[in-house]
Amino acid sequence: MTNDLTVSGNRKKLVTAGFLVPFILVTSLFFLWGFAHSLLDVLNKHFQEILGITRAKSGWVQASLYGGYFVMAIPAGLIMSRFGYKKGIIFGLILYAIGAFLFIPAAQVQTFGFTLLCLFVIACGLTCLETAANPFSTVLGPKATSEQRLNLSQSFNGLGWIMGPFIGGMLIFGGTNGSETNKFASMTLPYMIIGTMVLLVAILFMFTRLPEIHEGEHDEHGDKGRYRDLLKVPHFKFAVATQFLYVAAQTGINSFFINYVTETMPQFGNEKAAFLLSLGFVFFMVGRFSGSVLMSWFKPNQMLALYAVINVLAMVFVILGLGWLSLIALYLTYFCMSIMFPTIFALGIKDLGGLTKKGSSFLIMTIVGGAICPMFMGWIADVSNMALGFIVPLFCFGFIVFFGLKGYKVKSIN
């Protein structure tokens, strides 16, 4: 199997010969964590109703999962550096499955805290998957098409985001009639389904031969480059801040989409609003696929800046609460958010060489932004209204405009 990652002439080959099967297998991971994340947006509204908690407190659903990313990010990077991507992926899948199956005792314990523990364990597994899969995807082909390749992989992440609220809306909101016991038990089935799928994928990885990628282990940093060396890289530091704000914006929008729809458009109940959320992720997935194609002709940073400008304007319409017009603006936001995470990630780790694995773990750590934004948006909604809470993602998208125009530039380090 060739490890030649170069591209000759003007060809824009997407995946290097011999790496197609590993690329397909790694891409399947993106679906798995998309499903896990989108289920949170159903649980967020579900806990508000069965436990009678405020919107701000329901933000702990996201905080438990995204906080897990913060705790596990650096250990995940160390695992990748010590044992390689393949073993890191298998370890992450096993943790993911354990967290999913913990929902069986969670249905018996019936406490908010135990459910948050389940989500935290899942997050630790997801951190390993994302730390490995994102950079692994970028290096399975020429450097010139790394952003395009990662956007293609992330497109299947969008499919997971679609299936989460669709299945969760039916199984969780559709199963909330009756006692409180049944309301907690309704959470079990979707997690049993995903837990079984994750175990099957882990077994497949165990028996599949994957190339071990070594990104510039013999450059000036080497594989022993220190985390503090990353602080000398200007474009990486901007990428860290930008990714933090992007995840904050995306998570906040996802978390309170159902709340927003049921408040501003009372004709829709929870189950229908969950369906509308899954439709939003359809736009998200379409944006990912189209984005990976458009990057063959347009520079990734330019697309990132343009999409961020569109989202700033879309958030204005959302805050105004104009009914169907605001809902359309939300769908436009999903389309434009689609390319942001993979593009920021790929631009952030560009030319890091032997620091790539450590840089990847740092960028995954920024996902903790998703733990903070929902609680802040929920607080604004509790003291004012849900629509006004969307001013938070508006400011986040504003910073992304700056990164796409200027902050992404790779500068030489003296």
Buried (B, 14 or more C-beta within 10 A) or exposed (E): EEEEBEBEEEEEBBBBEEBEBBBEBBBBBBBBBBBBBBBBBBBBBBBBEBBEBEBBBBBBBBBBBBBBBBBBBBBBBBBBBEEBBBBBBBBBBBBBBBBBBBBBEBBEBBEBEBBBBBBBBBBBBBBBBBBBBBBBBBBBBBBBBBBBBBBBBBBBBBBBBBBBBBBBBBBBBEBBEEEEEEBBBBBBBBBBBBBEBBBEBBEEBEEEEBBEBBBBBEBEBEBEBEBEBBEEBBBBBBBBBBBBBBBBBBBBBBBBBBBBBBBBBEEBEBBBBBBBBBBBBBBBBBBBBBBBEBBEEEEBBEBBBBBBBBBBEBBBBBBBBBEEEBBBBBBBBBBBBBBBBBBBBBBBBBBBBBBBBBBBBBBBBBBBBBBBBBBBBBBBBBEEBBBBBBBBBBEBBBBBBBBBBEBBEEEEEE
